[in-house]
Amino acid sequence: MAVLNSLFKLRTRSHLITALRFSMLNNAYFPPYNADTFIP
């Protein structure tokens, strides 16, 4: 469970970074394409 949790945290952090980069590029906030796994 700990491994799964750390993987989930890594994935969430990467999604947050992707969203941040995306928003910086477009001057607006957009969730990543796989929004079902995205946690704001």
N, C-alpha and C positions, 0 to 999 in steps of 0.2 A: 504493500500500500504506500509505503514511503517513496518508493521509486516512481510509482504512478503519480503521486502527488507532486514530486519534483518535476516530472515530465510535464504535468499539466501547468505548473507554475511557469516553466520555461516557455511553453507554448503561448500562455497568456501574455507573458512579457514580450514575446516576439510580435504578438498581435498588437499590443499597445504601441510598440516601436513602429510597426508598419502603419498603424493609424496616425501616429504622430507625424511620420514622414509624409504620409499621404496628405494630411491636413496642411503641412508646411508647404507642400508643392502647390496646393490648390487654394490656399488661404481660406479653407473651410474644412469642417470635420466630416469625414466619411468613414464608416466602419469598413473593415476588410471584406473581401468577397465572400469568405466563409463566415458569415455573420452569426451562424448558429453556435459556433464555438467561441464567439467574441464576448468578453466580459469587460464592460467599461469601468 
